[in-house]
Amino acid sequence: MYFGKKNAEEPVVEMVDTVVYSCESEACNGWMRKDFASAENTCPMCGSNLVEEVRELPKISNEYNAYR
């Protein structure tokens, strides 16, 4: 039988401090990155207000936002 080798090295994920908008409702856990948020300041899941906060998240790029 053949068993494939697994990669010994895990991919390195760079964590960065990221500004996010978080729902202020206790019943809702919705949030979104500032780069991907629309101009509206309401939660798309429950309709409550969104507040700005900083979280440590994996780095991703938003190429659409780079051309604004």
C-alpha positions in Angstrom: 0.0 0.0 0.0 1.1 3.5 -0.7 0.6 6.3 1.8 1.5 9.8 0.6 3.7 11.9 2.7 2.2 15.0 4.2 4.1 18.3 4.0 6.1 18.7 7.2 5.8 22.5 7.0 2.6 24.3 7.6 2.0 27.4 5.6 2.9 30.6 7.5 0.0 32.8 8.1 0.9 36.5 8.8 -1.4 38.0 11.5 -1.9 41.7 11.4 -3.9 44.2 13.4 -7.0 44.9 11.3 -9.7 47.5 11.7 -13.2 45.9 11.6 -16.8 47.0 12.1 -18.5 44.9 14.8 -22.2 44.7 15.6 -23.0 46.3 19.0 -25.9 44.0 19.6 -25.3 41.4 22.3 -27.5 38.8 20.4 -25.5 39.2 17.1 -21.9 38.3 16.5 -21.6 39.9 13.0 -18.5 41.8 11.9 -16.7 42.8 8.7 -13.3 44.1 7.8 -13.2 47.9 7.1 -11.8 47.2 3.6 -14.9 45.2 2.6 -17.5 47.3 4.4 -20.1 49.4 2.5 -20.9 53.0 3.3 -23.8 52.0 5.5 -23.2 51.9 9.3 -25.7 49.1 10.0 -25.3 45.4 10.6 -26.4 43.5 7.5 -27.5 40.6 9.7 -29.6 42.3 12.4 -29.8 46.0 11.5 -28.1 47.3 14.6 -25.3 49.9 14.6 -21.7 48.9 13.9 -18.8 50.1 16.0 -15.1 50.2 14.9 -12.6 48.0 16.7 -9.2 46.4 16.0 -8.7 42.6 15.8 -5.7 40.5 15.0 -6.6 38.6 11.8 -4.8 36.8 9.0 -3.5 39.2 6.3 -5.5 39.2 3.1 -5.5 41.6 0.2 -8.4 43.4 -1.3 -7.3 44.2 -4.8 -10.6 45.9 -5.7 -10.0 48.4 -2.9 -6.5 49.1 -4.1 -7.8 50.9 -7.2 -10.1 53.3 -5.5 
